[in-house]
Amino acid sequence: MNKLGKTLAAMIEKSGSISLYDFMKLSLSHPEFGYYSRQEPFGEQGDFITAPEISQMFGELIGLWAVDAWIKLGSPAKFNLVELGPGNGTLMADILRSARVAPAFLAAAQIQLVENSPRLRAKQATSLSDHEVCWHDTFPDLEDMPIILIANEFFDALPIHQYCYQDGVWRERLVSTADNGFAFSLSPETTSLDLVPACADGDILETCPDGEEIIGRLSKLLSVNGGAALIVDYGAADTILGDSFQAVKGHGHVDPLNNPGEADLTAHVKFAILKKIAATQGITIQGPTSQGRFLERLGIEARHHMLRQKADDAQKKKLDAQLRRLTSASEMGTLFKVMALSHNMSASTEGFGS
Ligand SMILES: C[S@@+](CC[C@H](N)C(=O)[O-])C[C@H]1O[C@@H](n2cnc3c(N)ncnc32)[C@H](O)[C@@H]1O
């Protein structure tokens, strides 16, 4: 068992089985042994690759989406440009590069990054060395100004609780020790959940309290100060039932309870629940739509064509593969969804159709 495994096993020995939420939170964010504190997650050499690391086209188009949103907010002289979970800082760097078409946007933007990994903060500092940036461990109480927020593959990295339906009641799924490792168990206590009306034996429900809290606070900020938020992540548009807890290492799936801290743990984002929370604050909601259609509506094909014109044969092949990876239904195009929340805008944000 690795060091984090031993720490978790000792906790369980002392106080009993732990929630999946605690297991996932410590596996990802333990200050010494957590996944984001010690591993190099992104890229071909890492465990998985995210859209901005696949191609500059992704961040450039989102940069233009943000400039358009800023114009529809009345081109405020100051606004908070926030990114949740910026990884290597590639997405924000691409956003700021393409936003050079609107110097007043760049002059107005107060860049706020929400990142709890010191290792990734250092990477972001390098990628964004030409810009003034402010970091936060958690989603901050932002100043009294409009907000434009971007989150790509942030909500899927937040810890979840799982509940299992059996004999007419819900019980929380816990993590216990077993055979020099970990196994799932069920809490003897029942939990009352009114999120879903009718369920069958064996159904699993996942909740993500941290994600729900952030969407609640973000919606409040949008309703008071105005602004727009773009959330890109994987998950179904409507379904909220099902076991989506998973671990990825070296671009393949592994057992999520094995070797904690050594694989990326994620769960599908429940867009239906996030929408419901935003709706209670009177926020305009667009989507979720598929990432493929969103990028096509923003003009990824034209951008791809432009980049191709200056490319040699090997680069052309690479650009074609990048376009496919981002938009094709058999790759990220359909599984990944995009949702926008906005308030106080002169028109809807781009990318969602009429
Ligand atoms: C899957 S990565 C996505 C990186 C980046 N957005 C991209 O598209 O390449 C998740 C990011 O969220 C950060 N993160 C995860 N949980 C967090 C939390 N609870 N608070 C702040 N940042 C968190 C990670 O450190 C990492 O930067």
The ligand as a Gaussian input file, in Angstrom:
#p B3LYP/6-31G(d) Opt

LIG

0 1
 C       -8.711000      18.259000     -14.755000
 S       -7.789000      19.645000     -14.306000
 C       -8.336000      20.792000     -15.557000
 C       -7.262000      21.731000     -15.973000
 C       -7.588000      22.791000     -17.006000
 N       -8.841000      23.455000     -16.782000
 C       -7.539000      22.228000     -18.407000
 O       -8.559000      22.236000     -19.065000
 O       -6.461000      21.805000     -18.834000
 C       -8.544000      20.215000     -12.819000
 C       -7.958000      21.500000     -12.270000
 O       -8.725000      21.929000     -11.146000
 C       -7.866000      22.089000     -10.004000
 N       -8.679000      21.717000      -8.827000
 C       -9.236000      20.518000      -8.585000
 N       -9.964000      20.554000      -7.443000
 C       -9.882000      21.818000      -6.987000
 C      -10.437000      22.486000      -5.848000
 N      -11.215000      21.848000      -4.978000
 N      -10.161000      23.792000      -5.687000
 C       -9.377000      24.458000      -6.565000
 N       -8.814000      23.869000      -7.662000
 C       -9.060000      22.571000      -7.861000
 C       -6.725000      21.153000     -10.281000
 O       -5.594000      21.420000      -9.501000
 C       -6.528000      21.404000     -11.776000
 O       -5.879000      22.622000     -12.024000

